[in-house]
């Protein structure tokens, strides 16, 4: 719809702008939330930067894997032909790539796992939602042909999309709206003092269902497909299955070892002493998981 945003004589790609804004807003909010769980803001920033860099690499790598056949990838690597390899991103690739980045950042900072997980996981859907708005503006990740209410038609002059000039369902905006709802849920869980694993399982289970269903409303062909499902749907199935198994195991453990499920650490106020950061208190500010 609007692949470039003009600011004076400068034209900025709307997708890149929205993705950058999403990252900035997420990091800033994460810095604020980190102070609520006794995590040094500087430590959160290091973890966030490591996660973002690895996520971007993972997103590009996944794009390459689902776009090009292995023979083509190998030929390009041998000939050092990189053109076209970095023109797209796949979210699940970024999500998977961000995991080692998160643990690298945690290793560098020495932060407690739960304190690091909680703000990072909470802000992911917010940044993702803003990125999906960028997809809508640029015309990528577009929806199926659809002529009902809220249908959108990309202009013929938009060379950045292959959506054509037929009406399409605004699946990017629907996903953005659902991601904002998921962000609100995760933020409530965070503020209630739920532990990182609760936020993680809520996010993984919810988004895997959202993404699996929305794939049926997508119309773009370049996203990979194996048998009856798209690449994203297969990843969603694996993610949902893993979440269901983890929830089952945790419910069993909770009955046998309730002492494991103590409330998360919540800071009553910002610590003045450096040694107070990232240290557990008596836990009375948190709620049961």
N, C-alpha and C positions, 0 to 999 in steps of 0.2 A: 504493500500500500504506500509506504514511504521509505524506500531503501536508503535515502540520504536525507539528512537534516541540515538545512542551510543556516549557517551563523555568519552573517555578513557575506564575504566572498569565499568563506570556507565551507566545504561540504563534508559532513561526518557520516560514516556508515551507521545507520540506525541500529543494526544488530550489534555491532561492536560497542556502540555507545551504551545500549541497554545492558549488555553483558558486563561492561565496566562499572556502570552504576550499580548493578546488582551485587557485584563483588564488593564494591566500596561500602554500600549500605549494610551488607551482611557483616563485613568485618567491623564496622563501627558499632553496630548493635551487639556483635559478639564481644567486643571490648567492654561494653557496658554490662553485659550479662556475666562476663567472667568475674567481675568484682563481687557478684552475688554468690559465687560458689568458691571463694577463697583461691582463685587462680590469678596469678599476676597478669595484668594486661599485657605486659611485654612478652610473657610466655605464650599467651593466647595469640599474639601477633605472629610470633615465630611459627607456631603450629599452623596458623591460618595460611601463612605464606608458603610453607612447605606443602600443605595440602592443595593449595590452589595451583602451584606450579606442576605438581604431579598429576593433578586432575586434568589440567589442560593437555598435558602430554598423553594421558590416557584417552582423552576424548578424541584427539587427532588420530591416535593409533587405531582406535576402534572404528573411526570413520574410514580409515584406509582399508581395514580388514573387511568391512561390510560393503565397500564400494568397488574394490578391485579384486579380481581373482588372484590367487596366490602366485600363479605364473607371471602375471602382470607386475605384481609387487616385486617379485624376485628380479625381473628384467629391469625395472626401474632402479632397484638398488644397485645392480651390477653396473648399469650405465650412469649412475648418479643423476638420474632424471627425477628431480624432486617436484617439478611443476604439477600442481593439482593435488598434491598430498596434504597440504595444510589448509584447504579451502572449506573444510567442514568439521563439525564437532558432533560427537554422539554422547548424550548425557550419561548413559550407563557406563561408557568407557571412562568418563570423567569421575564418576562415582567410585568405580573400581580402582582407578589410578590414584584417587585421593586417599585411599586407605593406607598404602605404604608411606605417603607423604605425611599423613597424620601421625603415624608411629615414629617416623623420622623426627618430626618436630617435637614430639613428646620425649624422645630419647635425648634430643639436644637440650631441652629445658628441664628434664627431670620432673615434669608435672605429674600429679596423680591422675590415673586413667579416668576415673569418674569425673573429676573436676574438669578435665580437658574435653571429655566427650560431650558433656551436657550443653555448653554454649555452642560448640561447633555443630552438633546435630540439629539444634534448635533453629539456627539461621539458614540452613541449607535450602529449605523450601522457599524462603523469601527471595534469595538470590536467583533461584531457579525460575520462579514466577516472573521476575523482571526479564530474565533471559528469553522466556517464551513470548513476552510482549515484543521483544526484539525480533524473534522469529516471524511474528505476525507482520510487523512493519516491513521486514525485508522480503517476505514472501516464501520463506523456506518452511519445511515441516508442515506444509499446508494440508487442509482437510479434503475429504471426499467431495465429489460433485453433489451439490445440494442447492435447491431453489426455494427452501422454506424461509421462515423468519430468521433474521440476522445473517443471512447468506452474504458473502462478500465476493467481489470480483476484482481480480488484480488487473491493473491497466496494461495494455499491450506494450506500453513503453518501458515497463519494468523488466529489464533484461536479466535481473538477478533471480528470477523465479521461473520455473517450468510449469507453473500452475495453469497457464493459458488464460483465456478470457471467459471461461465458464464460471458460473456461480459456485462457490465452495463453502463448506461448513467451517466456521472459525474455530477449529479444534485447538489452535494455539492459545486463544483467549480462554477457552473452557478449561484447559489444563492450568493456565495461570490462575484462574479463579479457584480451582480445587487446591492448588498448591498454597494459596493464601489461607484457605480454610485449614489446611494441614499445618501450616505455620502457626496459626492461632491456637490449635490444639496442642502443639508441641510447646509453645510459649506458656500456656496454662500449666502443663505438666512440669515445666521448668520452675515456674514461680511457686508451685505447690511443693517443690523439693523432691520430685521424683528422681530416682537414680538414672544414671546414663543408660543402663540397659533397657529401662522402661521406655525412654525416649527413642532409643535405637529401634526397638522392636515395633513401637507404634509407627515410626516413620517407615521402616522397611515393609511392614505388612500393609500399611495404607497405600504407599506409593506404588507398590508392586501391583495392587488391584487397580488403582487409577490408571496406570500406564498400560496394563494389559487390555483394559476395556477401551481406552482411547485409541489404541492402535487400529481398532476396527473403523474408526472415523477418519483415519489418515488417508491421504490420497497421493502422497509422494512415493515414488518407486525406489529411490535410492536410500534404502534403510536395511537391506538384507532380509532374506527369507529362507527358511529351511522347513520343508514339508508344508504343514498347514499354518504355521505361525511365523511371525516376523522375528528377527533377532531380538528385539526388545521384549517381545512376548515370552520367548524362551528364557531370557534373563529374569523376567518378572516371575515366571513359574518357579525357577530355582530359588529366587529371593523369597517368595511367599512360602515355599516348602521349608526352607531353612528357618524362617521366622516361626512357622507353626511348630516345627520340631523343638526350637529353642524355648518357646512358650510352654510346651508340654513338659520339657525337662525342668524348667524353672518351677512350675506348679508342683511337680513331684518333690523337688528339693525343698520347696517352701514348707511343705508339710513335715518333712523329716528334719530340716535344719533351719528353723525360722530365724535363728540368730544371724544368718548370713544376710538377710534382707533388712538391714538397718536403714534408716532414712539417710538421704544425701546430706552433705555438708552445705549449709546455707549461712552466709556471713550476715551477722547482725548489723555490722557497719564496716566501712572500709578500714582495714588494719593500718595502724600507724607504724608498727614495728615490722621490718622486713621479714623477721622470722615467723610472723604470724600468718603470712601468705601461704596458701596451699596446705594448711594444717587443719585437721579435723577438730571441730568443737564437740560439745556434748550431744549434738544431734537433735536437740529438742525443738529446733526451728523447722526441721523437715517433717514430712508426713510419711506414713507407711507407704511402701511402694505398691 
